[in-house]
């Protein structure tokens, strides 16, 4: 009886330990979550085709990363998912990135809004970063401004400049004023 009991006990102990380790992997520590969020952000901003006409956002819950936003090139959606899947600790990627319709008119509006915003004294300083902080999303002639600016005045000025572009049907200003 002792010989049968001992292997069964050690087998149950091994299962209990393995089960406990699996539970820890499914619920990363807070430090692990912060690390994962930083790595996801880094991978997204380092995508070669990511630019001012794209808006990428994400949410990390455990080992699942949900991607949001809008991109002007279909390949950027798959590139973002591929980059995030390669991060250690990511078990699943839910890719909800919207690919904007391909439209020569929207492309014209993108360029015109870019020139209107980044060609303005005071707003031109936001263009000096690797990825400018004011993102211009155009869908069927409707413009959405995403990102962050330093002051409420900059937010208002960007809105005025975008509204002044010929062919723009509407402007939604989602710029956040950086409080730091």
C-alpha positions in Angstrom: 0.0 0.0 0.0 2.9 2.4 0.8 4.4 1.9 -2.7 1.1 2.8 -4.4 0.3 5.7 -2.2 3.7 7.4 -2.5 3.7 7.7 -6.3 0.1 8.9 -6.3 0.9 11.5 -3.7 4.0 12.8 -5.6 1.9 12.9 -8.8 -0.8 14.9 -7.1 1.8 17.2 -5.6 3.4 17.7 -9.1 -0.1 18.6 -10.6 -0.8 21.0 -7.7 2.5 22.8 -8.3 2.0 22.9 -12.0 -1.6 24.2 -11.6 -0.4 26.9 -9.2 2.3 28.0 -11.7 -0.3 28.2 -14.5 -2.5 30.4 -12.3 0.4 32.8 -11.7 1.1 32.9 -15.5 -2.5 33.8 -16.2 -2.5 36.6 -13.6 0.7 38.5 -14.1 1.9 40.7 -11.2 1.3 44.5 -11.3 5.0 45.0 -12.2 4.6 42.4 -15.0 1.5 44.3 -16.3 3.5 47.6 -16.3 6.4 46.0 -18.2 4.0 44.5 -20.7 2.3 47.9 -21.3 5.6 49.6 -21.9 6.7 46.9 -24.3 3.5 47.0 -26.3 3.7 50.8 -26.5 7.4 50.6 -27.6 6.6 47.9 -30.3 3.7 50.0 -31.7 5.6 53.3 -32.0 8.6 51.6 -33.5 6.6 50.2 -36.4 8.2 51.5 -39.6 5.0 52.5 -41.4 3.4 54.1 -38.3 3.0 57.9 -38.9 0.9 61.0 -38.2 -2.0 59.6 -40.3 -2.5 56.6 -38.0 -3.8 56.2 -34.5 -2.9 53.2 -32.5 -4.2 52.4 -29.0 -4.1 49.3 -26.8 -5.4 47.7 -23.6 -3.5 45.0 -21.6 -5.5 42.6 -19.5 -3.5 39.8 -18.1 -1.8 38.1 -21.2 -4.4 39.6 -23.6 -3.6 42.7 -25.6 -6.5 44.4 -27.4 -5.5 46.8 -30.2 -7.6 49.8 -31.2 -7.4 52.7 -33.5 -7.3 53.5 -37.2 -4.7 53.0 -39.8 -4.4 54.3 -43.4 -2.5 51.2 -44.7 -3.9 47.7 -44.4 -0.4 46.3 -43.8 0.0 48.4 -40.6 -2.8 46.5 -39.0 -1.2 43.1 -39.5 2.3 44.5 -38.6 1.0 45.8 -35.3 -0.6 42.5 -34.4 2.6 40.6 -35.4 4.8 42.9 -33.4 2.7 42.6 -30.2 2.3 38.8 -30.6 6.1 38.5 -30.4 6.3 40.1 -26.9 7.1 37.7 -24.1 4.0 37.3 -21.8 1.4 38.1 -24.6 -0.8 35.1 -24.9 -3.5 36.5 -27.1 -4.0 39.6 -29.4 -7.5 40.9 -30.2 -6.9 43.2 -33.2 -9.7 45.7 -33.5 -7.8 48.2 -35.6 -9.9 49.8 -38.3 -8.4 50.1 -41.8 -9.5 53.4 -43.2 -10.9 53.3 -46.8 -8.5 53.9 -49.6 -9.5 57.3 -51.1 -7.5 59.8 -53.2 -9.8 62.5 -51.8 -9.0 61.5 -48.2 -5.3 61.4 -49.1 -5.5 65.0 -50.4 -7.3 66.1 -47.2 -4.7 64.4 -45.0 -1.9 66.3 -46.7 -3.8 69.6 -46.6 -4.7 69.2 -42.9 -1.1 68.3 -42.1 0.2 71.4 -43.9 -2.5 73.6 -42.2 -1.6 72.3 -38.7 2.1 71.7 -38.8 2.7 74.8 -41.0 1.3 77.1 -38.3 3.6 78.9 -35.9 3.3 77.4 -32.5 2.0 74.1 -33.7 5.0 73.4 -35.8 6.9 72.3 -32.7 4.8 69.2 -32.5 6.2 68.0 -35.8 9.7 67.8 -34.5 9.3 64.4 -32.8 9.8 61.0 -34.4 6.1 60.4 -34.4 4.3 63.8 -34.1 1.8 64.1 -31.2 -1.1 65.4 -33.3 -2.5 62.5 -35.4 -4.8 63.3 -38.3 -7.3 60.6 -39.1 -9.4 61.1 -42.2 -12.4 58.9 -43.1 -14.6 59.9 -46.0 -13.9 63.6 -45.6 -14.4 63.6 -41.8 -11.3 64.5 -39.8 -10.5 63.3 -36.3 -7.6 64.8 -34.4 -6.0 62.4 -31.9 -3.0 62.8 -29.6 -1.8 65.4 -27.1 -0.8 69.0 -27.0 0.6 71.3 -24.3 -2.1 73.9 -24.0 -5.8 74.4 -24.6 -4.9 77.2 -27.0 -2.9 74.7 -29.1 -5.9 72.3 -29.1 -8.2 75.1 -30.3 -5.8 76.3 -32.9 -5.4 72.8 -34.4 -9.2 72.5 -34.6 -9.5 75.9 -36.4 -6.8 75.0 -38.9 -8.3 71.6 -39.7 -11.8 73.1 -40.1 -10.3 75.6 -42.6 -9.2 73.0 -45.1 -11.3 72.8 -48.2 -13.2 69.5 -48.6 -13.4 68.7 -44.9 -17.0 67.8 -43.8 -16.4 67.8 -40.1 -13.6 67.9 -37.4 -13.7 65.9 -34.2 -11.1 67.2 -31.8 -10.0 64.5 -29.4 -6.7 66.1 -28.6 -5.8 65.8 -24.9 -4.2 68.7 -23.1 -1.0 67.5 -21.3 -1.2 68.6 -17.7 2.4 67.8 -16.8 
